[in-house]
Amino acid sequence: MTVNLIDNKPAEVELTSPPGSGVVLNSVQSAVHNSVQSAAEEPVSNSASDFVRQDDWRAPDCVLAESLRFAYDTFRSNKVRFMLTALGMMIGTASLVLVVTIGMTGKQYILDQIQGIGANLIYASYAGAGHRITAVALDELTVDDVAAVREQVPSVVAASPFATLNDRISVGNGKEQDISILGVFPEYVKVRNLVLLAGRFFDSEDYQRRNKVGVITEKLAVKLFENPISAVGQVIKLNGLPFTVIGVFKERVETFGQSEVEDNTMAIPYSVSRFFLPSNAVNQIYFSVASPDEVATATAQIKRVLQFRHRPESVYNVENLTQLVTLAEKTANILTVVLLLVAAVVLLVSGIGIMNIMLATVSARIREIGIRKAVGATSREIRLQFLSEAILISLSGGILGIVIGLAIPFSVRFLTAYRIPISGLSAIIAIVVCSLVGILFGTLPAIRAAQLDPVDSLRYE
């Protein structure tokens, strides 16, 4: 910058700038010209107070608005560099939003699977005679225990025991098939949350009349009768007695044969299966309560009732799925945290990229910084200008990333039947994280720019 004075008046103002300064330097040059003209028009004073820069008293909102305007002008003159720098933040922010969505989807999927088994489910079984040394008769659960629990635990809304039998049935062409028979109550379909694919489940009338009816699994229906619909009305002989198939069912959640329901299973009324059983003992009893909040209390009450009705040394396991739900939630939360750490690494790399670009920008604009300081810009204003640029880069990429991160689950919900959960909180967190990244990684370049000496900056080539 060259200023020639004639009779204490500015005669010529010449500004030289390095190539590439663009719109920002033109704005600074105009400010220099206006400042010099104003100085020429005002009388010279020897008072120290006249030398105090008016910019030092500028309102903060004006400083911020000017910094944002300079940042916008810089981005307009360097669109490609700005877009490439913001790309990293866009990917990192989209990853953060998608990670939260994936974590919520996984948790919801696990909880849905448990709900398919029965979130309100309580199951009781006989564990043995405890530490008794002498041999005693088994003290197994019976159907009378079901009635006692229903009477003494009001929160139980449905219950069904099951007793297992095994038989072999003819499948044609001289072949036989092993089949598992379950003697259950009509409420079994409700307690176990089964899905009926065809026909119906036997009701209380079938149970009381001891009708020889039953329902079979989907896989058994396909194996014997090709499809579930054609299986309804067919007759299967169990222990020489004809049983009419009135329905086809499946478990709502695939248990892969780990429950009492196997691939080749037929459920019949317990009142009928009692003819084939040596006693009224049952393998296990299922209970269902009205609300998940009552599961823990009902579990303790059921155990007390069973212990009271049997020998003191007998041991009974009364359990529910609450622990499984808690474990599933913890697992999903841990998985989400791990994925969030991965997304945080992406944001960290993006922040380092922003810092490198801003440091390079400071080096390329040393003369511009010197000119701004020469016309009265304070170190605070220079620092705020470069910090605003870093935050603007970070927020621009972050907003685009949030849009992409939310658009994907919305598209899945719109185009398919899957109801993927969407968290608005993740978008808010992403905005906060983007702002922090811009502030943290833009501070060092901003401080370096503010510390430059104006005289050395003007001499910089």
C-alpha positions, -999 to +999 in steps of 0.1 A: +000+000+000+014+034-010+000+067+002+015+100-011+007+131+009+008+166-005+003+194+020-009+169+045-036+157+021-037+123+004-030+127-033-028+091-044-037+057-029-022+027-046-031-008-034-012-038-047-025-073-039-014-108-047-034-127-073-062-147-059-073-123-032-106-119-050-137-103-036-124-100-001-094-079-010-115-057-032-137-050-002-107-042+019-093-019-008-125+001-008-124+003+030-088+016+027-098+042+002-127+054+022-106+055+054-079+076+038-104+101+023-121+104+057-087+111+073-079+137+047-112+156+054-109+156+092-086+182+109-054+169+124-054+168+162-026+161+186-050+148+213-043+112+222-080+104+223-083+113+186-060+084+177-083+058+193-098+036+166-135+038+163-136+001+153-126-008+188-160+005+199-180-013+172-209-033+185-204-071+186-233-078+163-218-055+137-185-073+140-201-106+136-222-095+106-191-082+089-171-114+097-199-135+082-200-112+051-163-116+046-166-153+051-193-155+025-173-135+000-143-158+006-164-189-002-178-173-033-143-168-046-132-203-036-162-225-043-143-257-051-120-255-020-150-248+002-171-277-012-142-302-008-135-291+027-172-293+037-175-328+021-157-344+050-181-328+075-210-339+054-199-375+054-191-375+091-224-359+101-244-382+078-226-411+094-235-398+129-272-395+121-273-429+104-254-446+133-280-434+157-307-446+133-291-480+130-287-483+167-324-474+173-334-498+145-314-526+160-328-520+195-364-519+181-358-551+162-346-570+193-375-557+214-399-566+187-385-601+187-389-604+224-424-589+221-431-617+196-423-643+222-442-623+248-430-594+269-456-601+295-447-638+296-438-657+328-429-693+328-426-718+356-410-752+357-399-779+382-362-778+389-359-808+413-358-817+450-331-794+460-303-807+482-323-836+497-301-867+499-328-894+502-348-903+471-383-889+470-411-889+445-411-861+420-430-830+430-439-817+396-462-790+385-498-799+378-528-783+362-541-776+398-512-752+402-525-733+372-559-729+388-544-719+422-522-692+405-551-678+385-571-675+418-544-660+440-525-637+415-551-613+400-526-598+375-525-630+356-549-628+326-541-660+308-523-693+316-516-726+299-495-756+308-481-780+282-474-817+285-454-834+257-460-867+240-443-884+211-457-905+184-452-916+148-476-910+120-479-923+085-470-899+057-478-922+028-458-945+006-451-967+036-432-939+054-436-927+089-428-894+105-420-886+142-443-860+156-443-841+189-477-837+206-484-808+230-514-810+253-523-773+260-551-751+271-571-730+246-553-699+260-520-712+248-524-694+215-527-661+234-500-667+260-474-678+234-485-651+209-488-676+181-497-667+145-526-686+129-520-691+091-551-711+084-582-723+102-586-717+140-573-727+173-594-750+195-616-731+220-630-738+254-659-758+239-635-782+222-616-784+255-646-792+276-661-817+251-627-833+247-630-831+209-603-848+190-590-818+172-556-802+168-535-776+151-501-782+134-471-762+126-466-746+092-437-768+083-455-800+092-485-788+071-463-782+041-446-816+045-478-835+049-503-816+028-482-792+006-497-760+020-514-747+052-548-741+036-551-777+023-541-791+057-573-777+074-599-806+076-574-834+072-572-863+096-540-874+115-541-905+136-524-903+170-521-935+190-547-950+166-573-922+172-583-898+144-576-861+151-590-835+127-566-806+118-586-774+124-557-749+121-521-742+111-499-720+132-464-707+136-444-689+162-443-652+158-406-653+163-384-680+149-369-700+178-351-726+156-365-755+177-352-741+210-387-739+225-413-766+230-426-759+194-406-780+170-409-783+132-431-814+135-455-803+163-492-808+168-511-791+197-542-808+210-565-800+240-549-810+273-582-826+283-577-850+254-540-856+260-547-865+296-559-899+283-523-906+272-505-893+302-497-913+334-505-883+357-517-847+357-481-835+358-470-809+332-437-799+318-441-762+322-467-735+328-469-702+309-486-672+325-494-639+309-500-606+328-519-575+317-490-551+317-452-554+315-450-533+346-466-561+366-442-588+354-417-585+383-444-585+410-464-613+394-433-634+391-426-632+428-462-639+437-464-670+414-433-684+429-447-680+464-479-697+455-461-727+439-437-731+468-466-730+493-485-757+474-455-781+472-429-795+495-405-769+510-374-786+496-387-786+461-372-761+438-392-743+411-379-718+385-402-689+378-387-666+353-396-639+328-381-621+298-373-589+317-336-597+320-335-606+283-351-572+274-325-554+297-297-574+281-309-566+246-311-529+254-276-528+269-263-547+239-279-523+214-267-493+234-231-506+234-233-512+197-246-477+191-217-462+212-191-481+193-206-469+160-207-434+173-170-436+181-164-446+145-184-416+133-165-394+157-132-405+141-146-394+108-156-360+122-121-357+138-105-363+105-128-337+089-120-312+116-083-317+109-090-311+072-107-278+081-078-267+102-053-275+075-073-256+049-077-226+072-040-225+079-033-226+042-059-198+038-041-177+064-008-181+046-024-171+013-041-140+027-013-124+048-013-092+028-051-090+031-047-093+069-021-066+069-043-043+050-072-049+073-051-042+103-037-011+087-071+004+083-081-003+119-092-040+122-084-053+157-069-087+164-103-097+178-120-089+145-094-108+125-097-138+148-135-137+146-134-135+108-113-167+103-132-185+131-165-176+113-152-191+081-142-224+099-176-226+116-195-218+084-176-246+066-184-270+093-220-261+096-226-261+059-212-296+056-231-307+087-265-295+075-260-313+042-250-344+061-281-342+084-303-339+053-287-370+038-287-389+071-325-382+076-334-387+040-323-423+038-345-436+067-374-414+055-370-430+020-371-465+035-403-457+054-418-441+023-409-468-002-412-499+020-433-512+049-404-510+074-410-484+100-374-474+108-373-452+139-360-416+132-344-395+160-347-358+158-324-356+187-296-370+166-299-340+142-297-316+171-266-334+184-251-334+149-255-296+147-239-291+181-210-314+172-204-296+139-203-262+157-178-276+182-157-290+154-156-257+136-147-238+168-121-263+180-103-267+147-108-231+136-093-215+167-056-222+159-057-207+123-077-177+137-052-171+165-023-173+140-040-148+117-047-124+146-011-125+157+004-115+124+023-082+125+007-056+101+040-042+090+055-076+081+022-086+065+022-056+042+058-064+031+049-101+025+053-112-011 
